[in-house]
């Protein structure tokens, strides 16, 4: 599969309510910057988080991918959110079997509050 396939699989599995399937898109020690301002570390923690998120049965819509940047076995995937607020970005790594898994996932870029 291609690195950008992970975004499609994320939407499909989320809409199916499959938290374990979503977590399977991440490496064992992946870091997810979610909820906003926090980090969720590790596939098991990501699965537990998505179980909570998907309990309310949110609906995710596919977003068009921006061009993927690939350097050897590492790639950067990204999508512009439909609401036009920033971007989503993921660092993914090619696995021994040729598939790709997320290593770092920044699903929302939020501006830090202004310091006065």
Secondary structure, 3 states (H helix, E strand, C coil): CCCCHHHHHHHHHHHCCCHHHHHCCEEEEEEECCCCCCCEECHHHHHHHHHHHHCCCCCCCCCCECCCEEECCEEEEEECCCCCCCCEEEEEEECCCCCEEEEEEECCCCCCCCCC
